[in-house]
Amino acid sequence: MISMVERKVDMKIENVVASTTIAKELDLSKLKKALPESEYEPEQFPGLVLRLDEPKTAALLFRSGKVVCTGAKTIKDVERAIKKVCDKVAKAGFKVFKKPEITVQNIVASANLHAQLNLIAIAQAIGLEKIEYEPEQFPGLVYRLDEPKVVILLFGSGKLVCTGARKAEQVNQAIEKIIEELHAKRLI
């Protein structure tokens, strides 16, 4: 078994998307007045957008009290961002839940295998039941893994993007699996 350590692979989490509910209901028009740094244009998007500098994230707040946090690089950053959003909303005069439960919806990560990849050979070796490769449409090969249930985009440069993970360990698992499979088929 070839691990990411044995084969130098730079893996980096690019975005963690998470959701939570911070209140029973939010009056977004009042919240916009109380938070002038926010953006709220209900004709274009039903949520209020609140951007934070630290951690650098965006929170989408909805009338239902639901919040979607995007742009975080770690789950800790998501937690810090949600806490800041709750504090700002509470200071604006709204009643918020003390400890909202946060659910990670998606982790997007990138990695570099430091090897050129022959995507045609990979598509042929792995089989088209799990692979989509149409270079005229998109320069990457789309590989849908069953376990962990993620999608990997492989590029000829050796770079890849992993999406659909809900835990960082799933990203590592998926990359390890790809390396193992490509190595076993002598494709890297």
N, C-alpha and C positions, 0 to 999 in steps of 0.2 A: 504494500500500500504506500503510495507517494503522498506525503502530506504537504500542506501549504508552506510549512517551514522548510522541508527538504527542497522544495521547488519554490524559489523566491516569488511570492505573490503579494502585491501591495493591495490590501482590501481596505476600503474606506466607506463608511456609512455616509450617504449624501443627504438623506432626508428620512425623518421619522414622522409619519402621519398618525395622529391619535385623536380619539374623540372622548367626550365626557358630557355630563349634564351638570351645570353649576347652579341652576335655579329652576323653580317650577315654571316661571315665565319671565320674559324680559320685554320691556317696552323699548324697542330699538330706537325710536325717534327721540325719546327722553335720554336714552343712553348716549346717543350721538351728541346731544346738546351738552351733556356732562363730560364727554370725552372728545373735545374738539380735534384731537389728533387722529380720531377714527374716521373711517370712510363708510358712508351708508347711502346707497342709491337704490332704493327698493324697486325702481322700474327696471334696473339692469341686473340686480342680484338680490335675493331675499335676505341676505345676512349682512351684519355689520362687520367690517374688517378692522381689526386692531393689530397694528404691527408693533413688535417689541424689538428694541435694539439689543437687549441682553437678557436671555439668549436671543439671538437673531431668529425670530419666528413670526408667523402671522397666525392670528386666531380669528376664526370665523364664528361669530356669535349669532344665534338664531332666536326667534321669538319664543320658541319652545323651551329655551334655557339650555339647549344643546350647544356645544362648542367643538369645533374641529381645529386642531393645532397642527400646523405644517411648517416645515423648514428646519426643524430641530435636527441636530446631528447625533443626539443620544436620548435615551429614555429619561435620564436625569434632567436634561434640558427641557423636555416636554413637561415634566413635573414642575420645574421652576417657572416655566412660562404659564402654565395653568394657574399656579398660585398667584403670580403677578396679575393675571387677568381677573381672578376672583377678588383680589385686593382692590383693583381699580373699580370693578363693578360695585363692590361693597361701599367704597368711598363715594361712589356716585349715588348712593342711597338705595341700592337694591339689596334684597335679602338673598344671600348665596349659601349653598350647602357648605358645611365645614370641611368635609373631606370627600370631594367628588371622586368617583371611581373612574380611572383612566383606562381606556382600551386602545391598545396599539392596533391600527388598521392595516398599516403597510410600512415596510422598511425598504428603502431603495439604497442599494450599495453598488459600488463600482470596484473593479479589480483589474490588475494587469498580470497576465500569465508570463510576460516577458518571453514570448515566442510568437512567431508568425503562424497563423492558422490557415489551413486550406479548408475553407468552409464547404466546398463541394464534396471533398473527401469525407468530411465529418458528417454531412447530411446523408451520404451513401452508406457510411459505416454504421451510423446509429439507427437509421431507418426513418421513414417519413411519418410514422404514426405519432411520434413525439416532436417532430421537427417541422418548422416552416422555414423555407429558404427560397425567396424570390428576389434575387439581387437587382432586378429591374425596378422593383417596388421599394425595397429597403436594403441597405448594405449589410445588415446583420442577419445572423441565423437565429431564429427564435426556437428555444428548446424548453419544452414544458416538462418539468420534473413532477413525478407523483409524490415522492417522499424526499425531502420536504416539498410541500405543494407550493412551488415558486416557478417563476419564468426567468430564464437566463437568456440574455441577448449576447451572442458571441460575435466578435468582429475579427476580420482578418489580421488586424494589428496585434491580436492577442489580448485586447481589452475586452471586458465583459461588464454587463449591468445585470444585477439581480433585483427582481421586484416581486412583491407578493409575500415576503417573509413577515412574520409577526414578532419574531425574536431574532436577536443578533446571531444566536447559535445556529438558526436555520440557514442564515447566509453562509456561515462557515461550512456547515454540513453540505450545502449545495455546491459550493466551490470545490470542496474536497472531492465530492462525487464526480464532478466534471473532470477534474485533474486525473483522477483514477481511471475514468472511462477513456479519456483521450490518450493517456499513457498506455493503457492495456491494448488499445487499438493502434498503437504506434503513430499517433497523430500529433504528438508533441514530444 
